Amino acid sequence: GQKCNVLQNHIILPKFHHSTFPNAPNYRLGPLLGSACDSLGLATNDSPLPQRVSLYPNPAKNSITINCPFKVPWQLIIYDNLGKQCILKEMPNDTKYMIDIRSLKEGLYQLCMLSDKGQFNSKFAVVK
């Protein structure tokens, strides 16, 4: 309070700052490997899938095509921008899949493919 001379959320900063904000966090540090406080890193999967699976066209109107180098069964899930599941399909052993997206409204979507070979995530846009 005023009698105790307490200033809530008050930080005294140096007077001169050359083209930068003082005490601004540097979010480009990356993860601190092995630290119990490693909150900047992302959960990663060492799977080779992200480099080898392709999704096109993006943006799409009627269908998307997914090329995958592995002939394994997949579970394919498409989520809308709010996280609502829009499409769930069990995909057969194949390397090329064509997915009908005419039922999806215009907007951004997240595609997730799961198999015993790993996981692939990608974003795509639907235009009408």
Secondary structure, DSSP 8 states (H G I E B T S, - for coil): -TTTT--TT-----S--SSS-TT---TTS---TT-TT--SS------SHHHH-EEE-SSBSSEEEEEEEEEEEEEEEEEETTS-EEEEEEEEEEEEEEEE-TTS-SEEEEEEEEETTEEEEEEEEE--
